[in-house]
Amino acid sequence: MKFNILIISQLLVARSFAFLAAPASRTQSALYSSYASSSTQRRSDTFSDSELETAFFSIDVDSKGSIPRSAFGEAIADLGVDLSQVQLDLLFSKYDADKGGSIDLDEFKAMMSDPVLAGVTPQRDVKFAMDLFKRYDADNSGTIDKGEFRNIAREIQLDARRRSLFSVAAAAVGATVVADYSQEYQFSQKKFRSLYIEPKAEEAQKIAFPTAMLSSDMDEAIARTLYKRGFTPKNTIFAHSVCSDEVNNAPEQLLPLMVKRWEEGFSLGGLAGVPFSGKSGFQAYLHHVPDGGKLLIMFAPHVGIDAAGKIGALQRDGQVKVSSACGAAVGAYKVLQTNPSVASIPDVEDAPESFDPQLESIVKMLKPRLSGIEKAVDPITFVTYQLYAIIRDKICDCVSQTPELWEYTNEIALVGGIMINRHVGGDFFQPLSFESRTKDETGVKRTDLYQDAFGQTANLSNVLGSEDAVACLYNKK
Ligand SMILES: [Zn+2]
């Protein structure tokens, strides 16, 4: 899952306790300050005084200055500490000095410094996120529906002062709901993404992929345009040429969205999105079209952007380290940097132990396309755009070099661009081309659908470093 709760909640740590402190009553706040200023207790290595006080007073809601044994477990859990009932009882008995069945703040703080708790790492952010989820899951269904989201949105708009508080709530809720991919997810993604995006990644994306769209918007724009031309899931067979990397199959990615919409998907692509299934793959796809039906091909290389705004890098779920995306594209570029003479790369037949036919081909196709890379905004961005052009040329070759195509179909639509993998905030797509080809007695007719679907084309001269590179990208030279 792209937005699992653990990852999103890491974003919340800094602000999370502000939320717990916020609903405090006036009396409680006064008490809080007096305790905070007079506190001379030993400090736990893992909890600050204010964290301990906040946990204490979130239980001591009547400001009695003590919490009973029955509520003690909850205060500990609020700190994200998971203890068994036996451990809780032992701790409580040890620090309930007057054996009165309750402990005051000083006793509570002393207890949290007990050696028994040494090395305990509080999972406070997870606990916090779950609290927020419960708060907004009004009907206790265990999922958040659109109505419940609307309530949060309304609260954000009504009370600007509490906006930061609710931004935390939105992130937590967005994180939780995505576990069950649905329309609600898309709603939350749009409504709240500005509150939990990675600003540096966002900035880098705006520069390198200036008119990128959220994948769900892309899927809708393609469908809207094609429905007008009579494409339906029943009469259309969808094919895609995208990299084998599993990040392209994340639930909110364009590929699964389109496979779902068009009800199937023929895979033409291999590493980096190059249509390695070749002419045979294209023929097979063609032969599967419904009678009198239509073809739709989406093709794209992909590129990650990490939290620091680095293009070509991606933090993957379950991994702390950042890895390459697209690994094949970055790998091919590195080969060319260290070994510019492609001729020295052994062919598969000559060196079976280094079997790597797809990467070998990518290196060879990329080599002639790297001139001018030094003028580009960033080398991996440039490489990614070149891969788009390589894939597009191969797909167009398959189409134009297969004359029997028109015995099987009366229309083929081709949509291409760059998939942008992001760790949080949803994946994007930079559209670069969208056209339809039909055939009648006069020949093959090409109709540009780009503007109708996506609006103005992106100005890429700064990104690619020259008008020449742009013309080359669009094959206008
Ligand atoms: Zn890849």
Residues whose N, C-alpha, C, O or C-beta is under 5 A from the ligand:
A	BS01	ZN	C243 D245 A272 C326 G327 A328
